[in-house]
Amino acid sequence: MSAGNINSDFNPLQKTMTDESRKAQGQPVDGAGFRDFLMDNLEKVNQMQNEAHSAVEGLVTGEETDITKVVGAVEKADVAFQTLMSVRNKLVSSYKEMMQMRL
């Protein structure tokens, strides 16, 4: 039995453990990549903004009387959007930096 066989025997076990830990943490596994992760979070931010807009409309029309719920929804959407923009700015900055690198 060589060292190569030992490593290949344990590799599937390590991959399974890694996949299970990723699933537990809500990270993408196997087919899902970075693009899917970004798109899912973009949809979540959009949903939060729509909920905040609906809450404000409800307050204006008189359907919603609890202003704390409305303010909470607006703040939640604002923080999510600011975080999204921060990630976007970091990605653009990284892309520009990579484009300036010489090969």
C-alpha positions as a Markdown table, in Angstrom:
| # | Residue | x | y | z |
|---|---|---|---|---|
| 1 | Met | 0.0 | 0.0 | 0.0 |
| 2 | Ser | 1.6 | 3.3 | -1.1 |
| 3 | Ala | 1.1 | 6.8 | 0.2 |
| 4 | Gly | -0.8 | 7.7 | -3.0 |
| 5 | Asn | -3.4 | 5.0 | -2.3 |
| 6 | Ile | -3.9 | 6.2 | 1.3 |
| 7 | Asn | -4.5 | 9.8 | 0.1 |
| 8 | Ser | -7.0 | 8.7 | -2.5 |
| 9 | Asp | -8.8 | 6.6 | 0.0 |
| 10 | Phe | -9.4 | 9.5 | 2.4 |
| 11 | Asn | -10.1 | 12.2 | -0.3 |
| 12 | Pro | -13.8 | 11.3 | -0.8 |
| 13 | Leu | -14.3 | 11.3 | 3.0 |
| 14 | Gln | -12.8 | 14.8 | 3.2 |
| 15 | Lys | -14.9 | 16.0 | 0.3 |
| 16 | Thr | -18.1 | 14.7 | 2.0 |
| 17 | Met | -17.2 | 16.3 | 5.3 |
| 18 | Thr | -16.4 | 19.6 | 3.5 |
| 19 | Asp | -19.7 | 19.4 | 1.6 |
| 20 | Glu | -21.7 | 18.7 | 4.8 |
| 21 | Ser | -20.1 | 21.6 | 6.6 |
| 22 | Arg | -20.8 | 23.9 | 3.6 |
| 23 | Lys | -24.5 | 22.8 | 3.6 |
| 24 | Ala | -24.7 | 23.5 | 7.4 |
| 25 | Gln | -23.3 | 27.0 | 6.9 |
| 26 | Gly | -25.6 | 27.7 | 3.9 |
| 27 | Gln | -22.7 | 27.9 | 1.4 |
| 28 | Pro | -23.1 | 26.6 | -2.1 |
| 29 | Val | -22.1 | 23.0 | -2.8 |
| 30 | Asp | -21.1 | 21.2 | -6.0 |
| 31 | Gly | -23.0 | 22.9 | -8.9 |
| 32 | Ala | -23.7 | 26.2 | -7.2 |
| 33 | Gly | -21.0 | 28.8 | -7.6 |
| 34 | Phe | -20.1 | 32.3 | -6.8 |
| 35 | Arg | -22.5 | 33.7 | -9.4 |
| 36 | Asp | -25.4 | 31.8 | -8.0 |
| 37 | Phe | -24.5 | 33.0 | -4.5 |
| 38 | Leu | -24.5 | 36.6 | -5.6 |
| 39 | Met | -27.7 | 36.3 | -7.6 |
| 40 | Asp | -29.5 | 34.7 | -4.6 |
| 41 | Asn | -28.4 | 37.5 | -2.3 |
| 42 | Leu | -29.3 | 40.1 | -4.9 |
| 43 | Glu | -32.8 | 38.6 | -5.0 |
| 44 | Lys | -33.0 | 38.7 | -1.2 |
| 45 | Val | -32.0 | 42.4 | -1.1 |
| 46 | Asn | -34.6 | 43.1 | -3.7 |
| 47 | Gln | -37.3 | 41.3 | -1.7 |
| 48 | Met | -36.4 | 43.3 | 1.4 |
| 49 | Gln | -36.7 | 46.6 | -0.5 |
| 50 | Asn | -40.1 | 45.5 | -1.9 |
| 51 | Glu | -41.2 | 44.7 | 1.6 |
| 52 | Ala | -40.0 | 48.0 | 2.9 |
| 53 | His | -41.8 | 49.8 | 0.1 |
| 54 | Ser | -45.0 | 47.9 | 0.9 |
| 55 | Ala | -44.7 | 48.8 | 4.5 |
| 56 | Val | -44.3 | 52.5 | 3.7 |
| 57 | Glu | -47.3 | 52.3 | 1.4 |
| 58 | Gly | -49.3 | 50.6 | 4.2 |
| 59 | Leu | -48.4 | 53.3 | 6.6 |
| 60 | Val | -49.4 | 56.1 | 4.2 |
| 61 | Thr | -52.7 | 54.5 | 3.3 |
| 62 | Gly | -53.5 | 53.7 | 6.9 |
| 63 | Glu | -53.4 | 49.9 | 6.6 |
| 64 | Glu | -50.4 | 49.7 | 8.9 |
| 65 | Thr | -50.4 | 51.7 | 12.2 |
| 66 | Asp | -47.3 | 50.4 | 13.8 |
| 67 | Ile | -44.5 | 52.7 | 12.7 |
| 68 | Thr | -41.8 | 50.6 | 14.4 |
| 69 | Lys | -42.5 | 47.8 | 12.0 |
| 70 | Val | -42.2 | 50.2 | 9.0 |
| 71 | Val | -39.0 | 51.8 | 10.3 |
| 72 | Gly | -37.5 | 48.3 | 11.0 |
| 73 | Ala | -38.3 | 47.1 | 7.5 |
| 74 | Val | -36.8 | 50.2 | 5.9 |
| 75 | Glu | -33.7 | 50.0 | 8.0 |
| 76 | Lys | -33.3 | 46.3 | 7.3 |
| 77 | Ala | -33.5 | 47.0 | 3.5 |
| 78 | Asp | -31.1 | 49.9 | 3.8 |
| 79 | Val | -28.5 | 47.8 | 5.7 |
| 80 | Ala | -28.8 | 45.0 | 3.2 |
| 81 | Phe | -28.5 | 47.4 | 0.2 |
| 82 | Gln | -25.4 | 49.1 | 1.7 |
| 83 | Thr | -23.8 | 45.7 | 2.3 |
| 84 | Leu | -24.6 | 44.7 | -1.3 |
| 85 | Met | -23.1 | 48.0 | -2.6 |
| 86 | Ser | -20.0 | 47.4 | -0.5 |
| 87 | Val | -19.5 | 44.0 | -1.9 |
| 88 | Arg | -20.1 | 45.4 | -5.4 |
| 89 | Asn | -17.5 | 48.1 | -4.9 |
| 90 | Lys | -14.9 | 45.7 | -3.6 |
| 91 | Leu | -15.5 | 43.4 | -6.6 |
| 92 | Val | -15.1 | 46.3 | -9.1 |
| 93 | Ser | -12.0 | 47.5 | -7.2 |
| 94 | Ser | -10.5 | 44.0 | -7.3 |
| 95 | Tyr | -11.3 | 43.6 | -11.0 |
| 96 | Lys | -9.6 | 46.9 | -11.8 |
| 97 | Glu | -6.6 | 45.9 | -9.8 |
| 98 | Met | -6.3 | 42.6 | -11.6 |
| 99 | Met | -6.6 | 44.3 | -15.0 |
| 100 | Gln | -3.6 | 46.5 | -14.1 |
| 101 | Met | -1.4 | 43.6 | -13.3 |
| 102 | Arg | 1.3 | 42.7 | -15.8 |
| 103 | Leu | 1.8 | 39.2 | -16.8 |
